[in-house]
Amino acid sequence: MAHHIINATLKNKTVDGVLVEDCEPDCNDDTTIYKGIFMSRLRYVIDETESEDLKKHYFQFIDNSTESINAVASCYPPSYDINNTCNIQSKDGGSRNNRTGPVYGWEWEKPFAEFSASVLATPMS
């Protein structure tokens, strides 16, 4: 059953081999973290899978998503980023810590736009 769910997700919830949401423009904190949850569970399924072909297929998918996050959906703010280079937003006011990177956007297939608390759970949990 798990493989059917994974394969349906890979078929219907990816763009160019990268996991995406289909909630825009109405995304909320729950919808933006599902990818991290999916990836952590996918890793569990990989560990329990005996088929080397399936493992290879799933690892390729993870690699595609990881490459997209690092190449497209990340931002590296300079130390003491007084200009808020990465557009970091906090739900309860400003950050108490220096802004350091990298930070990752919740849309893994699109250029980095902003960082918010909900995206902390999305990159490869």
C-alpha positions in Angstrom: 0.0 0.0 0.0 2.8 2.4 0.8 4.3 2.0 -2.6 1.0 2.8 -4.3 0.7 6.0 -2.2 4.3 7.0 -2.9 4.0 6.3 -6.7 0.7 8.3 -6.9 2.4 11.2 -5.1 5.4 11.1 -7.4 3.1 11.0 -10.4 0.6 13.7 -9.3 2.5 16.0 -7.0 5.8 16.7 -8.7 7.1 19.1 -11.3 10.3 18.0 -13.1 10.8 15.4 -10.5 10.5 17.8 -7.5 7.7 17.5 -4.9 5.3 20.4 -5.0 2.1 21.7 -3.2 -1.1 22.3 -5.1 -2.5 24.7 -2.6 -1.5 28.1 -4.1 -2.6 30.7 -3.6 -4.2 29.5 -0.3 -1.3 27.7 1.3 -1.1 27.6 5.1 1.4 26.2 7.6 -0.1 22.7 7.3 0.1 22.6 3.5 3.7 23.9 3.4 5.1 21.2 5.7 3.7 18.2 4.1 6.8 17.7 1.9 9.0 17.3 4.9 6.7 14.8 6.4 6.4 12.9 3.1 10.2 12.8 2.7 10.8 11.5 6.2 8.2 8.7 5.7 9.6 7.9 2.3 13.0 7.4 3.9 11.4 4.9 6.3 9.8 3.0 3.4 13.2 2.9 1.6 14.8 1.4 4.7 12.0 -1.3 4.8 11.9 -2.0 1.0 13.7 -5.1 -0.4 13.5 -4.1 -4.0 16.7 -2.4 -5.2 14.9 -1.0 -8.2 12.4 0.8 -6.0 15.1 2.1 -3.7 17.0 3.5 -6.6 13.9 5.1 -8.0 13.1 6.7 -4.6 16.6 7.9 -4.0 16.7 9.5 -7.4 13.5 11.4 -6.5 15.1 12.5 -3.2 18.3 13.6 -5.1 16.2 15.6 -7.6 14.4 17.4 -4.8 17.6 18.1 -2.9 19.4 19.5 -5.9 16.4 21.8 -6.6 16.3 23.0 -3.0 20.0 23.8 -3.0 20.1 25.3 -6.5 16.9 27.2 -6.6 15.0 27.5 -3.3 17.7 28.6 -0.9 19.1 31.9 0.3 22.4 32.6 2.1 22.2 35.8 4.1 25.3 37.5 5.2 26.2 37.6 8.9 24.4 40.4 10.7 21.9 40.8 7.9 20.5 44.2 8.7 18.9 44.4 5.3 16.9 41.1 5.8 18.4 39.8 2.5 16.3 36.6 2.6 13.1 38.3 3.7 12.9 36.3 6.9 9.5 36.6 8.6 8.8 35.6 12.2 5.3 35.0 13.5 6.1 36.5 16.9 8.2 39.5 15.9 11.8 39.7 14.9 14.4 37.1 15.3 16.4 37.1 18.6 19.4 35.6 16.8 21.6 36.7 13.9 20.2 35.7 10.6 22.5 33.0 9.1 22.0 30.7 6.3 21.2 28.9 4.4 17.5 29.2 4.7 15.1 27.3 2.3 11.8 28.3 0.7 8.8 26.0 0.9 8.5 25.9 -2.8 11.3 23.6 -3.8 10.9 24.0 -7.5 10.8 27.9 -7.5 13.3 30.6 -6.7 13.5 31.5 -3.0 11.0 34.2 -2.1 10.7 34.4 1.7 11.4 32.5 4.8 8.8 31.9 7.6 8.5 29.6 10.6 6.5 27.1 8.7 9.3 26.3 6.3 11.6 25.1 9.1 10.0 21.7 8.7 10.0 21.4 4.9 13.6 20.8 3.8 14.3 17.0 3.9 13.1 16.4 7.4 
